[in-house]
Amino acid sequence: MVSDRVFISIILPVLHEAGTINTVIAHLRGLQQNSPLEIIVVDGDPAGGTLQAIQDEGSVRVLAEPGRARQMNCGASQAHGEVLLFLHADTLLPQQGLTRIAVALTDTRIVAGAFDLGFDTKRNIFRVTEKYAALRTRLTRIPFGDQAIFVRKTYFNEIGGYAEIPLMEDIELMAHIKKRGGRISIIPLRVLTSPRRYEQEGLLYCTFRNWALQLCYLAGVSPEKLVKWYR
């Protein structure tokens, strides 16, 4: 029998998420899992507005310079777990998510992974996006940050963590792992991500903009230029 016990440090990079952070943390505390769990919230707001709103006394609160990559690296540097799980503050893990990570990592060849993308909405148009994302992830083996990326801590440190660039840090990390020959597990369970950006800006607009940004990045356009278009 394989063991599904592994110490996971969940790192949440946040900025102005006081209204949602307690929901995310409560959800994490309620997940079914057999192992110790560490929750590290890294706030890019100098005033620490999100940190001040946290009600969970067991969560680690960290202030860092703004920038998702910098915040995630900062959280990783303070983590004690064997596995680092990078979770967006508007994303919920599936109920068996932590256990499935532990089981996946019983294969010592696996160094990183992620989940399938899901949206917290009943609108059918988002089901199409979910199916596209599942197909893309399996073809490329390069999951995105909103799919809850996890990495063995020793391996993460060995490769230098996230490149501290303003955009595409998730693609850069996973592409780097793939280039090095590291195995990436895609767990066939969906996270639930808030569709708020897609609903505010339009699903088709966001989808095609993201495609264009990814293609430009792969073609060599710098993240510093891309972030201006993204915003």
C-alpha positions in Angstrom: 0.0 0.0 0.0 1.3 3.5 -0.9 1.2 6.3 1.6 -0.9 9.4 0.9 0.6 11.4 3.8 2.7 14.4 2.8 3.2 17.8 4.4 1.7 20.4 2.0 2.4 24.1 2.3 -0.4 26.1 0.5 0.8 29.5 -0.7 -1.8 32.2 -1.5 -0.5 35.4 -3.2 -3.1 38.1 -2.5 -3.8 41.7 -3.3 -7.0 43.3 -2.0 -8.7 40.0 -1.3 -10.1 40.8 2.2 -13.6 40.0 1.0 -12.8 36.4 -0.1 -9.7 35.3 1.9 -11.6 33.7 4.8 -13.9 31.7 2.5 -10.8 30.3 0.8 -9.0 29.4 4.0 -12.2 27.9 5.5 -12.6 25.7 2.4 -8.9 24.5 2.7 -9.4 23.7 6.4 -12.4 21.6 5.5 -10.8 19.4 2.8 -10.4 15.7 3.4 -6.7 14.9 4.0 -4.6 12.8 6.3 -1.5 15.0 6.5 -0.3 18.2 8.1 -1.3 21.4 6.3 0.3 24.8 6.3 -1.4 27.9 4.9 0.7 30.9 4.0 -0.9 34.1 2.8 1.5 36.5 1.1 0.1 40.0 0.7 1.5 42.4 -1.9 -0.4 45.3 -0.3 2.0 47.4 1.9 -0.9 48.1 4.2 -1.6 44.3 4.6 -5.3 44.8 4.1 -5.9 41.1 3.3 -3.8 39.9 6.2 -5.7 42.0 8.7 -8.9 40.4 7.5 -7.8 36.8 8.2 -9.7 35.1 11.0 -7.9 31.8 11.0 -5.2 31.9 13.7 -3.2 29.1 12.2 -2.5 30.8 8.9 1.0 32.3 8.4 0.8 36.0 7.4 3.5 37.4 5.2 4.1 40.9 3.7 6.0 41.0 0.4 6.7 43.3 -2.5 3.8 43.3 -5.0 4.1 40.9 -7.9 2.7 37.4 -8.0 6.0 35.7 -8.7 7.8 37.6 -6.0 5.0 36.9 -3.5 5.0 33.2 -4.3 8.8 32.9 -4.0 8.6 34.8 -0.7 6.0 32.4 0.6 8.0 29.4 -0.6 11.0 30.6 1.3 9.1 30.4 4.5 7.3 27.1 3.9 8.0 24.0 5.9 6.1 21.5 3.8 7.5 18.9 1.4 5.2 20.1 -1.3 4.4 23.7 -2.3 0.9 24.3 -3.6 0.4 27.7 -5.2 -3.2 28.7 -5.1 -5.0 31.8 -6.4 -7.2 33.5 -3.8 -10.3 33.1 -6.1 -9.8 29.4 -6.6 -11.1 26.5 -4.6 -9.5 23.0 -4.6 -11.6 19.9 -5.2 -12.6 18.0 -2.1 -10.1 15.2 -2.6 -7.5 17.6 -4.0 -4.8 17.4 -1.2 -5.1 13.6 -1.0 -4.8 13.3 -4.8 -1.6 15.4 -4.7 -0.1 13.1 -2.1 -1.0 10.0 -4.1 0.4 11.5 -7.3 3.7 12.2 -5.7 4.1 8.6 -4.5 5.6 8.3 -8.0 9.0 9.6 -7.4 9.4 10.6 -11.0 6.7 13.3 -10.6 8.1 16.6 -9.6 5.2 18.9 -10.2 1.6 19.0 -11.3 -1.8 20.8 -11.4 -5.5 20.2 -11.7 -8.0 20.6 -14.5 -9.5 24.1 -14.8 -13.1 24.6 -13.7 -15.2 27.8 -13.3 -17.6 28.4 -10.5 -20.6 29.2 -12.7 -23.4 27.2 -14.3 -23.2 29.0 -17.6 -22.7 26.4 -20.4 -20.3 28.5 -22.4 -17.7 28.0 -19.6 -17.9 24.3 -20.1 -16.4 24.7 -23.5 -13.5 26.7 -22.1 -13.0 24.0 -19.5 -12.8 21.3 -22.1 -10.4 23.3 -24.2 -8.2 23.9 -21.1 -8.1 20.2 -20.3 -7.1 19.3 -23.9 -4.4 22.0 -24.0 -3.0 21.0 -20.7 -2.7 17.3 -21.7 -1.1 18.2 -25.0 1.4 20.7 -23.7 1.9 19.4 -20.1 2.1 23.1 -19.2 -0.7 24.0 -16.8 -1.4 27.6 -15.9 -1.4 29.2 -12.5 -5.2 29.1 -12.1 -5.0 25.3 -12.1 -3.4 25.2 -8.7 0.2 24.3 -9.5 2.1 22.1 -7.0 5.9 21.4 -6.9 8.1 19.4 -4.7 9.9 21.9 -2.5 13.4 20.5 -3.0 12.9 20.6 -6.8 11.4 24.1 -6.7 14.5 25.4 -4.8 16.8 23.5 -7.1 15.5 25.3 -10.2 15.4 28.7 -8.6 11.7 29.1 -8.1 9.5 31.4 -10.2 11.2 33.8 -12.5 10.3 37.2 -11.1 8.6 38.6 -14.2 5.4 40.6 -14.3 3.4 38.1 -16.3 3.7 34.5 -17.6 5.6 33.3 -14.5 3.5 30.2 -14.4 4.2 29.2 -18.0 7.9 30.0 -17.6 8.1 27.7 -14.5 6.3 24.8 -16.1 8.0 25.1 -19.4 11.3 25.1 -17.5 10.4 22.0 -15.7 9.3 20.3 -18.9 12.6 21.3 -20.6 14.6 19.8 -17.8 12.7 16.5 -18.3 10.7 16.8 -15.1 7.5 14.8 -15.1 4.3 16.8 -14.6 1.1 15.2 -13.3 -2.3 16.5 -14.4 -4.9 15.4 -11.8 -8.3 14.9 -13.5 -10.3 16.8 -10.9 -11.4 20.4 -11.5 -10.6 23.4 -9.3 -13.3 26.0 -9.2 -12.1 29.4 -10.3 -14.1 32.6 -10.1 -15.2 33.7 -13.5 -15.3 37.4 -12.4 -12.6 38.6 -14.8 -14.2 36.8 -17.7 -17.7 38.1 -16.9 -16.4 41.6 -16.5 -14.4 41.8 -19.6 -16.1 39.1 -21.8 -15.3 35.5 -22.2 -14.3 35.6 -25.8 -12.2 38.8 -25.3 -10.4 37.3 -22.3 -9.8 33.9 -24.1 -8.4 35.4 -27.3 -6.4 38.0 -25.4 -4.8 35.2 -23.4 -4.0 33.2 -26.5 -2.4 36.2 -28.1 -0.3 37.0 -25.0 0.9 33.3 -24.8 1.8 33.3 -28.5 3.7 36.6 -28.2 5.5 35.3 -25.1 6.5 32.1 -26.9 7.7 34.2 -29.8 10.0 36.2 -27.6 8.1 39.3 -26.6 9.1 40.4 -23.1 6.8 40.0 -20.1 7.3 43.7 -19.4 5.7 44.6 -22.7 3.0 41.9 -22.4 1.8 43.1 -19.0 0.9 46.5 -20.5 -1.4 44.8 -23.0 -2.8 42.5 -20.3 -3.8 45.4 -18.1 
